Amino acid sequence: MIDLRSRVSYLQGLAEGMNLNQSVEGKILGGVINVLNDIADTFCELEENQAEIEEYLETVDEDLFNLEEDYYGDECLVEDCDCLCADEDALTAGEQSAGSRTMRGLDMGAGQE
C-alpha cells in the first residue's frame, strides 16, 4: 500500500504545482485527492490488521494442531480404525452429519425425530 500512498502524494504535488486551489475545479480536485489520501491510509491500516490476524490465526492453528496431537496421538492413523475421524474424505465431502449419526453401524439418530 506504500505505492498507493506515493501515487496519491504525487497527485497532490501535481495539483499544488498547477495552482488549481483558486478555481472551483481546483477545490473539487483537492477534495477528491484528500479523500483518496484518507482511503489510502485506511487501506494501509487494514493491510496491517490483516497481517496481524493472519499471524494470530497461524498461531492458533499451530496450538490446535499440538493439542490434537497430544489428545489423540496416533490412534486415528490406523487404517482399520472404526472411528470416523480417520475418514478425511467423508469430512471434506460434507458427510460429517450423516457419519456422526451412524457410529460403528449404529443409527444414533433413530427415534429422536
N, C-alpha and C positions, 0 to 999 in steps of 0.2 A: 504494500500500500504506500510505500515511500514514493513510488513512481507517480501515483495518483496525486499525492501532496505536491510533488515538484511540478506536475503539469498545471495544477491549479495556481501555484505560485507564479509560474510562467505567464499564465493568462492575466493574473493580477498585475504583473510587471508590464505587459503589453498595454493593458487598459490605462495604467498610470502614465505610461510613456506617450500615449495618444491624447492625453488631457481631455478625456471624454466626460469628466465629472461635472462640467458646467451644463451639458445638454441633458435633455430628458432621457435620450437613449443611453447616454453615458451613466446616468444614475441607475437606470434599469440594468444595464450590463454589470455595473458594480455590485448591485444587489444579487444578481444571479451568480456572480463569482464568489460573493460571500457565502451564499447558500452552498455552492459547490465545495467551498473550503470546509464548511460545517459537516457536509456529507463525507468528505474525505477523512476528517477527524473521527467521525462516528465509525466509519469502516475500519479504520486502524484500531480503534478500541475493540470492536467486535472481533477482529482478527486475533488480537492479543488474548481476549477472553476465550475464544475458541481453542487457542493453543493450550491455555491453562486447563480447560475442560478435557481436552484430549489427553493431556498428561495425567490428570486425575483419574480419568476413565481407564487408562492403561494400568495405573497403579492398582485400582480396584479389581480389574480383571486378573492381574497377577496374584493379588491376595486371594481372590476367589479360587483361582486355579490351585494355589497352595493349600487352601482349606479343603478343597475337594480331594486332592492327593492325600492329605493327612486323614481325612474321614473315610474315604472309600478305598484308598490304597489301590491294589491291583486286582481286587475281587471282581471287577466288571470286565476285565480284559480277557477272560477265558471265553473261548468261542462257544462252548456248550453251556454257558451260564443261562439260568432261567430268568434272570431279571431283565426288565425291559430297557434299562438304560444302555445295555450293550448294543441295541439295535438303533444306531445313529441314523440310518436311512429312514426308518419309520418316524423318528422325531422330526427330521428335517422335511419330510413329506407332509407333515401336519396331521399325522395319525396318532399323536400323543393322547388325545382324549379317548379314542377307541381302545388304545393299548392300556391306559390306566384303569379302565373299567373291566378289562379282561386280563387278569393277572394269573399266569400259570394255568390258563384254560378255565378259570372260574369267572363267571359273569358277576362282577361286583355291583353292577347297577340294576340287576333284575329285581323287580318288585318294588323299586323305590320311586316309581313314577306316579 
